[in-house]
Amino acid sequence: MARNVYGIDLGTYEIKVYDKKKDTIWKEKNVIAIANQKTIFAVGDEAYEMYEKAPGNIQVVFPMKEGVISRFNDMQYLLQNLLKKDRQFARGAEYVIAVPTDVTEVEKRAFFDLVVHSTARAREVNIVERGIAHCIGLGMDVQNTKGVMIADFGGETTEISVVASGGMVLNKLIKIGGNTFDNAVANLVRHNYDFLIGRLTAETLRRRFGVFGGESSETMVVAGRNLVTGVPKQQEIPISLVRAAMKEPLSECIMQINLLLERTPPEVLKAIQKNGIFLTGGLSYLPGLSSYIEGATGYRVHTARHPDICAVEGLSQIIRSKELRKHAYSMLDENYRWMR
């Protein structure tokens, strides 16, 4: 019987998995709840439901930090439990994992070791540069593309990639993502109103108001705690404050995009001017983000049809196509190009 193949994209806050045998993509929160600092209490979506609501003896943690694995054992336990959960997980499967390019070899190796040294007993583990996976997931002919820029806006990082002729030309991982924006919103609310809100409330404000669009006088009432009296209450937050909070991290993203464009070879840059910039990642759903980047860079900006699962859609095509399989590499291969 043919072994199954899984394509895995490990995000800071969400895991996306392609199951070849079922030809389906599923996703679940990348979270684990630990009771009394030693007992696994819940994983995935169930653990995320406890975030900012759990009692003092339960710690809700994210095994990924800024695009890389920070709690290896927790991540391994979480992945194994999610694969077994109602999905008829079988040992000896093959794995293709999307990894960021602009990280250290040790950090890349952790993605590989995550599956190789687990109870999954993987038959084979290959890795793919996430920028390449995104390019394929966007429906592009990655081998013949003369030049395209992809900005992957995630939970804690933004990965900017320039892809041409089947390979990565330039890549930059910056530590700005949805969490950065949410913290900026929460901090400005605290500074202006002496009012404390949680990250999830800040996320709700960010999703509601976005970057552009909507009435400039619009407001939203949120629950939190007054820092002067210490009493829980509700506070009206204006759209102008939320957008002011997001201005600085957005400006940093634009600066990094422009810096990468300045370093891009002329012929590749000419193709990017024609093709535009493509947005992927969960933060790409933010209202007005594409318009903001288009106005700030002068390049046409397109958003992927399903930005949050674009990379794993690319992995699914790599898994199904013999031609595209050449973009996947084993770190055990002596010709592995990132190790040379």
N, C-alpha and C positions, 0 to 999 in steps of 0.2 A: 504494500500500500504506500502511495506517495506521501511523503512528509509534508506537513503544512509549512507555509512561509508567512511570517509576520513582518510588516513594515511598521516601525515605531518612531514617532516624533515626540521627544520628551521636552515639553515646555515647562516653564517655571511653575505655572499654576494648573496646567492641564496636560494629560497624556493622550495622544491620538494614535490609534492602532488600526492598521489594515490587516484583515484576515483573508488570505488568498482563498482558502478552501470555501469560505462562505461568501467571498467577494463583497465584503462589507467593511465600512469604516465606523469605528465607535470611539468615543472619547469619554474621559472621566477625570475628575479633579485629581491633581497630583498632591495629595494631602494625606497625612497620617496622624491619628490621635493616639497619644500615649498616656496611660493612666499610671500615676505614682512613679513616673520616670523610668518605668521598666516594662509595663504590660501594654501590648498593642490593643487598643480599645476599638478602633474603627479605621477604615481606609477609604480613599476615593471620595465620591460624592457624599457618602454618609459622614465621613470625618469633616468635610467642608461645611456641612450643615451646622457643625458645632463651633465653627470659627467665630470668635468674639462673643460666644454664648456659653462656652464650656465652664464647668466649675473649676475651682482652683487646683484640684488634684489631676486634672486632665490638660495636657499640653498639646495643642494643635500645631504641627510643624509641617514645613514644606521642604522635602529632601533636596530640591533643586534651588540653587541660589545664583542669580545673575547669569543664567544660561548654562551652568555646569552643575555637576552632582556634588553637593556639599555634605550630604549624610548618606554615605554609600550603603550601609547595612539597611537603613530604613527604606531607601529607594529600591533595593533589591527585594525586600520583603513586600513592599507595596506592589511592585510590578508582578511578582509571582502570584499574589492574591488576586489582582485584577484579571490576569490571564486565565486563572482557574474559575473565576466567578461566572457561573452560568454560560461559559463559553467553550466547554469541552476541550480545555487545554491539554495537549499531549506533549510528552517529552520528545526530544530529538528533532524539534522543528528548526527551521532556518530563520534567521533574523536579519533584517536590513534596517539600520538605524541612521537617522539624519542627525548630523552633528554640526555645530558651528565651526567655521574655519579659523577665525581669529582668536583661538585659545591655545594654551600650551599643549605639548604632546602628552603630558601626564593627564591633563584634563580630557583630551580626546580618548586616551587609553581607558579612562574610567567608564566611558560609554560601552566600550568593547568588553571590559571585564565584568560589567554589570550582568551581562547575560552568560558569558563564558563560564564564570565561576558560580553560577546559581544552580539551584536544584532542577532547573529546566533542562540541563544537559543538552544544550544546543548542539545541533549537528554542524552548523556553520553560522558565523556571524560576520557580516560585512557592514561597512559604514559608507555613507554618502555625504558629501558636503551639502549643507542645508540650502545654500544658494542655488545649487544645481537642481536639487529636488523641487524647489520653488519654481524654477524656470520651466521644468517639465510639467509641473502641476498647473502652470498657467497656460499650458497647451502649446508651448513654443517648440520649434525644431531646434533643440539645444545645440546640436552639432553644427548647424548652418547659420545660427544666429550671429550676425556681425557685431552686435553689441546691445546690451540691455542692462538697465540698472534696476535692482529690486531692493526695496526697503521693507524689511520684516519687523513690524512693530509688535513686540510681545509684552509679556507681563512685567519683566524687569529689565529687558534689554531691547535694543534696536540693532538689527544686523543689516548692514548695507553691503550689497554685493554687485559687482560688475562682472557679467558673464559674456563671453564671446567665443565662438568656434569650439564649443563643447567643453570649455574649461573656465576656471575662475581667474579673472584678470586682477581684480582688486577686491578686498573684503575688509570691513571694519565693524567690530562689535562694540557698541557704546552702551554704557550702563544707565540707560534711560528707557523706561517702559511705563505700562499702565500704573504700576505701583508708585513710580516717581510722581506722576500727575496727581494721583490720589493723595499722597503725602503732602504735596504742595497745596492742594485744596484744603486739606484738614488744617495745615499750619496757618494758612492765611485766615481761615475762619476763626481759629483760636486767637490769632493776633488782633483781628479787628473787633471780635465780639466777646472775647474771654469765654469762648464756648467750645467745648470739646465734643468732637464727633469721631466715630470709628472709621476705619478704612473702607468698610462696605458702604457706609453712608456717603463718604466722599466719592466713591466709585459711582453711586447712584446719581449724584450731582453732575459728575463729569459726563456720564452717559446721557443724561437728560439735556444738558445745555450744549455740549460739544464745543467746537471751535468757532463756527459761524452759524448763521441761520437763527430763526426764532426772534421774538421781540426783545429789544434791548432792555426793556423794563420788566421782563419776566422774572418771577421769583419762585422759590420752592421752600416749603416748610419742612424742616427735618427735626428729628429728636436727638438730644444729646444732653450734656451736663454743663450747667453754669459754673465756671471756675471760681467765681467770686463767692457765691453762696453754697456751692457744692450740691445744689438741688437739680435733679433731672427736669428738663423743660423742653419746649419746642422753640425753634428760632427760624425766622424767615431769612433765606439766603438769596441774594440777587445774582442774576446771570453774570453781571459785570465782574463780580468778585471771583467767580469760578474761572472765567476766561483770563482774568489778570493773573491768577495763580498758575495757569498753564503756559503763560507766555515765555517764561525763562527756559523750561525744558524743551519747548517747541523750537525756540531760537537755537538752542544747542544742537538739536537734530538737524536743522536746516544748515547750520555751519558745517557739520560733519559731512552732509551730503555734498555741499559745494566744494569742500576740501577734496573729497574723493573724485569729484568731476574734474577738478583742476589737475589731478594726477593721472587721469585716464588718457591713454594713447590717442592721438588725433583721429585715427580711422575708426576706433571704437566709439569715441565721443560723437563723431558724426552720425553713427548708427543710433546712438542713444537720443540725439536730437531729433531723429526721425521717429524712433519707436516710443520714446517717452520713458517715464519712471513708473514702475509698477509697485503697488502697495499690497503687502500680505500681512498676516498675523492678526490676532484678535482685536488689537487696538485700531485696526484699519476701519472698523465699524464706526469709529468716533465721528459724529456728524461734522462735516465741514473740513475734515483733515486733508482730503485730497485737494480741495480748493485752496486751502492755506499753503500747501506745499507748492502747488502750481503757481500761485501768485508770488511766492518767495524765491523760487528757482527760475521761473520763466520757461520750464519744461512742461509738456503735457503730462498729466498724471492719471493713471488708470488704477482702479481697485480690482483685485481678483474677485471672481464670482463668489467663491467661498474662501475668504482670506484666512480664516482660522484653521482650516484643514488643507490648505494649498500644498504644504510640504508633504503631508502623508498621501495626498492624491498623486503627487509626483512619485513617491515611493511605490505606490500601487502599480504605476505604469512601468517603473524600473523592474519590479518583480515579475510582471507579466511579459516583458519584452526582452528577448535575447540580445537585441541590438543595444538597448539601453542599459543592460546589465554591466556593461564595461565601466559605467560610472560608479559602481560599487566596489569597494576594496576591503580586503582583510588586512588587519594590522599584523598578522602573522606572516604575510607575504614579504619576502625579502626585497621585492621590487616596489613595495608600498611607497608611493611617491612622497607622502608627508614625512616619512622617516629618513629620507635620503639626505 
